[in-house]
Amino acid sequence: MANAEAQLSAPNTKYLADYKKPDFAIETVELNFDLHDGVTHVTSTLKIKRQGEEHAPLILNGENMTLVSIAVDGSPAEYNLDDETLTLNDVPDQFELLIKNDIDPASNTALEGLYVSNGMYCTQCEAQGFRHITYFPDRPDVMATFKVRIEADKGNYTVLLSNGNQVEAGDCAGDRHYVTWDDPFPKPSYLFALVAGDLACLEDHFTTRSGTKVTLRIFAESKDLEKCTHAMLSLKKSMKWDEDVYGLEYDLDIFNIVAVSHFNMGAMENKSLNVFNTKCVLAKPETATDTDFSFIEAVVAHEYFHNWTG
């Protein structure tokens, strides 16, 4: 029995020699999240183009979700579904795929994909968490632009964040509101992020050497906001250092950091929306040591530098 259990838990070895380019490229991703207690409705619209074997099926990763509907170029599609994959045979060489599925972030105790902790929605998609959100070729060599709309209760979730620049926001019926984010730079699904909660914000700005004014925001619980000043200064120093040493200017209009005590990782470099455990962000002179301040500066810099180095 012990040997059988060891074999079941042993990781699969993958070799570079076995690498195969994906048969399909995902050119654009549009996601709509409708957040409700007990269920989140996810709508995914993918523009897909074949780049590999002719007649190869489209295989998407997906786990722990309920498939509601699927359409290819507006028409219902036939598919094969199991616990880990959604497979479509006989798809065109270029098409639009519309998928609707439901997930329950509150019951997601694995903390992979989208989950709820302490009343706040948060994501962790590295390394293979996106497949717990919607059906997708969840591998790092599939890169696409993302446009994301988030809708939620206005009273409980005052802040709705995702990657990229905020391009639209407004009120909805039933005391709800929405925010739309657009990230124009292709990225793998493991760098996708979403945060929804009742958070306070420390805001500052950084002007790049070409004159672009970038908005910098650190979100935290209101009781912790006074402890975010050093992290903000560390972020600005990191942005300047990347310019001075490598000539790399930040490439979006806004950079957000979210500090939450219940984040299951130390820190995560999601494009333009870094998520940190509070231990990596919060400090004030009355209670923190020099080592604490140095640690925060190093972690903030490390995650920011991922913006250019992946």
Buried (B, 14 or more C-beta within 10 A) or exposed (E): EEEEEEEEEEEEEEEEEEEEEBBBBBBBBBBBBBBEEEBBBBBBBBBBEBEEEEEBBBBBBBBBBEBEEBBBEEEEBEBEEEEEBBEBEEBEEEBBBBBBBBBBBBEBEEBBBBBBBEEBBBBBBBEBBBBBBBBBBBBBEBBBBBBBBBBBBBEBBBBBBBBBBBEEEEEEEEEBBBBBBBBEBBBBBBBBBBBBBEBBBBEBEBEBEEEEEBBBBBBBBEEBBEBBBBBBBBBBBBBBBBBEEEEBBBBBBBBBBBBBEBBBEEBBBBBBBBBBBBBBBBBBEEEBEEEBBEBBBEBBBBBBBBBEEE
